[in-house]
């Protein structure tokens, strides 16, 4: 029997960050390598990617990385993964082109070129498993599902899909191919469940959305139109281009992502221009010269997150676009549930700037994901023995489970997996047999290193209750405090209006330090600071019912001076008088670990210690 396991590394019980590892005997096949955008409480985080530790530990077993489509939730983590694990990458022509754009921006991957283009007719033989593909309908051309065929049957990953009879050829699903796959046993179906929650209003067809966008442009007579869209949503970009042409406007692309992705799609003839390029597009530097009635700005934001770019515009921080009274801001993306409050805040700020704001999701249900009925249709094609709802938060996975139950599947056939669950095939079905630790990796800036929950906790405390700093100097040899504590706060209380609070906090700082110096058998900086921190934290909470981050900064006067060897005249033998003998004139304070070029501390002389955390 084939040793067959499925391990979700992301994409379950969350929106985005799709990554699933399927192991067949001694080989691992990675399905997608996506990211997700942070929730509102993940302060300062740019993106969140899967935890790669399991793959790093088993990198010699990785057969390849198979990408379903070119959106960031499927390819966004690829540059981070390839810096840790070298493996061949497979995907459709457009998907690979977009993956290359993401990868080439990393200097460490400049020489990586192990990319392979596949399509619906491709079959790859890895010995124990054969890989094949099928076209799906999504908001980007050339989206693929993946089929892994083993001796016992097939594991099918749907990728992101929906069924829409009105889409153009590059987006169409091959129903005959789905029927062919369904002729063989499907052991497990990893199915896109992201769109199954909405059961009242059916999603609009792309033809309907196309007409809606054109009508919105026509109604905006005399206004400048600023469109917020995800750059890799090629279908939406095409609709914006068509509406721009129909209303005799010029299109300005803002942001590196938009230009690179549009150029790639044009090169692959997956975008159609209804007019010559120079007549349709305008350069961003000419934006001020264009009349508002002839201008469309396509804003895609950094890493494909346009709402953040709108937020900067609303705050007046965007270097290119200033929101004005004569602007229509048209949001054509569907934000994740976790950032709805952020979107509402951004809309409110835009209205305050005088702009009109229109959001496509307020009028139409626009989605690139399968509805409940779409999922049921796919399941009727494949008749899977086990269903794994993926690409969705838990409450949405539940609606997919209900859809499967309506088709007659049993509870035990539907696996509501968590990240890290090891789902093993026992010859009959898949069951959870183990779990590996799979956390989230939070990326802030360009660093590949995880920010971590401790840093996030500190950021949250700083944002909610502020910081309280107390600075004090001690004489460790004499075991006493030699300077009055100096205190300051940021985001906690206004110092001048709370002098009594500050005065009492200073007394408690001295008490905590003197108590430690008096009773400690062995001096430890961390113990000293923790004692100060705990005492101040209790006091500040009792007085204000708030818990600021308390930061004790404890410095030590320098006690390790060179000893004086005095003669009968009181001067050092053979030495000139030194400022270090007590003359403070022109004497500079010692600093922590500060060295002049080519010069360190003298022998037997330590620099003064200064510690903070």
Steps between C-alpha positions, in 0.01 A plus 500: 500500500617852419616702800275802444466808722350848473638782716341848484768761575257787443169580336279326756300694760637821345455714192805468276849358559422187299760224530442126513762225509408160358753226572505188285743242639828694521402803291326825599289700255429860605173645376517881493717734710278793589491787745223687672466861608511565874200538726448840658653389831826392331646847532770600255505163324519513120407142414457162669648187340495130594745343739759316287670304779350164398607552139850612600543184708383286207636702209683202349159336443336792317416409140363838400281801567177505298322835469128520424486864388679835515333678793698581814303248708649229277846631403574783747713290736704343219797743525524434875471122453766481228748678726461208742433207266616451141244309290361515145190718451212404272207709376320637197677749274347807666543358850868432439547847347348662811702272728818611326410865562467426872814288520735726304448783751695293754873542448567159658296335222656681205639176358191284566344384173345160571155590359284269289189595300213251503143498372190283501658253259820454703569180692815460711612153608682492835495120525269434793275792404388668179418871499238644264293818486161645404387851410285692748306827481639770726564875473838437340566309179660155491399396850553127554390221727750224582449121493739258669439146382629203702425129477195523729341805336531879478548799727350810340576860595243732342703818533271804496203447275142587414265411217400783266366437152561860382880522536744529212709212368805557723279463809281208396468167680530182296203298625601198296833489684317510835288205391815306401653555843177381660518169316778388737476482882564835672639414842497860622385835364664816633229742392486880499231591756552878517177593322260249656387718792275725290188302419237776460642704213657311211830643375473725198636371172810670364289633213271673752802642687646625169179689423482636856854643480427667166179651640691636800753666269223654287326644807822667619483779244750775569656311791841345532467126569738322737458123476630275779565151369733208560766515229495126434121498451550510125129468433425814701787687334359407159159634601656828618692534172184443296299750707781757467491469124120509480487827696788660301736526795870432558624236744783576744663202675643576845741264663766258382273196543236632261748588227689170520189281508316688224810489279533125560134435418529712185813313389313170542196644318280439804396864507336658194547869423206659315724787383871563444703508819601866471134603455369295791769540768649816647820533699471569870715813463230647273226449757478867597457606137211265425146639541305320774230403250758306298691331783486151649759407763547127561639458852614150593714574804811327625491120483157522341328657802315806357300596812819593685590727211156666522556546873823691427318713245228581752767609750672717239815286507495367143779659292303478174125538559330763715132428558278792401137612490460387140618139547312172487680227693382165364595197714479189281662256740326292766690552826541216746265482796785574742568844347143618447531756780820632338317535168210682671748737665668565165167569331410745775830685458450517123155652545651759734744596225201576281515194273207284397561135586345201330567136591408224260410259781224737616308449174612162371633183645829479319710194566757282332418213734253215485152551637329224694339378177835514315663286767217247482535484121874436525438227757245338268767493229763342727294306759784517756533251783628779729451877485743753644356854482792742452575866425252622760448600861341241729145637488517486118640146508189407700275620215700284259449206735126563500502508120672161495255354754213607271654279230489199730858496629547382858651705782810282513565561130544877554829599665505844665878512511725734698845619403749225574254210500652187346221325309605147406337256258435160657387323184138608541491860612708788637524551876697731722786296644739769620570872496810712450554845643411756231489863610466818295801691372444876513705715266577863582701680234756304300612265775428130452513451876170458680400801712345269757209521740707665774573800277135516396393492863734789578371698203143439613578619852675809364203580276246455778667616825828662397843478660639616836877544532697549822874577480722465808872470581637272772831444677520124515809496724339723762160337433304818469317723252713802411260701282137595525290297252390678187168390358319554176206346319365481148137417433431437870451820700589865454799548731441863601141427603600196706791621712382315812482175306852553367633592842357187660629285213848643561483405868392147414784469249754589772333267751504206258868552411620555855307198619665287233850637565457437870376142477641354179782251558618510138438801282288438190389781267187319383383429853556863596302636206223244539455605859467865399267410214267290712474758778433787259254295291287421806508861616413649159215256450355570846516873435382513137349154419735489203801283427769694312822334396739578789863538394757540780831641375765438766852643463804446716774744594846373406660329800794333328751783482873437506621511865717790611850422632583803710843611620569708810404814310159356419567474125530177297857381476636586161157618382351835429176595670204350315141613469404145599642557848205717582551819297174523304608782276479401132404147605259328259244250626560137419276352233386147435729298273610809314846466346716742308638371176774253582465553872311306768466527877822500696607190683304440821262780403140422402265744335200608699202271451172621360217257450155529356243270351 
